[in-house]
Structures are given as structure tokens and as C-alpha cells.
Amino acid sequence: MRHLFAPWRHDWVTGAASGPVGGQEEGCLFCRVWGEPKADDENLVVLRDRVLVMLNRYPYNGGHAMVAPREHCGDLEGLPPESRAALIDAAARCCAAMRRLWRPDGFNLGFNIGRAAGAGIPEHVHLHVVPRWEGDTNFMTTAGGSRVVSTDLARLHRELRAAIAGSEAP
């Protein structure tokens, strides 16, 4: 039997990180991060512009980023048109930077709007940008029921922040 060790997830799984189970703090994650510009490294923020782009601390795949508008709104139709456009522009910048850095074979981009649709933070709409590689769904995921994310978040954060800084949408 093989053992996978991920001790950094203990606080999240047990709720010991702070707040309720899942280590989530009270209130909206994105609003909290918007209000903490000096903590961008700790919060894994790679871009702070009209929208916020940050790496997901508990990713589906290495490099999983989230793009959130400044406005605290749970749906797309409630956002001003400029914010909707800024979400897509930032996602395009992420994809372009990720292609240059990590050469993924594809991307999953998506909104989960509402708890029934899988939104973990239903009160603040955000777009997921997930780089994908052929073969990243393998035995561990399909038969083992486990996901192995073999990347270091701090390194990915440094690389993506540097690549996206000052870049324009393609």
C-alpha cells in the first residue's frame, strides 16, 4: 500500500485553520483578499486590477486560478458590463501566461453560479481557470479516488505573477 502525505491539508480538513470546517474564515474570501493588498503573497494573488486573480489553495489541478470581480455579487447578470469583460480578459491573460510557462494541453474555464451548481463561494461570482495536461486523469483519480497535485503553490505563484504582470490580453 502506498501512502500520500499532504500535511498542509490537515488544518483545512479538520477546520483548525480558523473558522468553520474547511478552514474558511468568516465572510467572503474574495472580499477579504481585496481588502488585504499587503497580503497578496500569502493569499496567492497573481493580479490585482479591475479583477482579482489568485491561485486556488486547494486546487483541482496544479495552476488552478480563480478570477473574481471587485463587486460582491453572486451572479453574472448583476455585474456591470466592464466587470464581466474584465473577467474574460483576465482569464485570457492567465491562459496565455500558463501556456508560456507550463505548456498545458488545454484548459477548463468555468463559473459555478449558486450552491446547487457547485459554487463553494456562491455569494461572490468567480471564474475558474484550470490548466489541463493529457494524462492528468489517471489511475489515481479514476480508480483510486485520489487526486495528486504534484506542484508547489509558492513556486507556481511566483512564476504566474511574474508572467502575468504587465501582460495584455492576447
Secondary structure, DSSP 8 states (H G I E B T S, - for coil): ------GGGHHHHHTTTSSSTTT--SS-HHHHHHT-GGGTTTTTEEEESSEEEEE-SS-SSTT-EEEEESS--SSSTTS-HHHHHHHHHHHHHHHHHHHHHH--SEEEEEE--SGGGT-SSTTS--EEEEEE-TT-S-HHHHTT------S-HHHHHHHHHHHHTT----
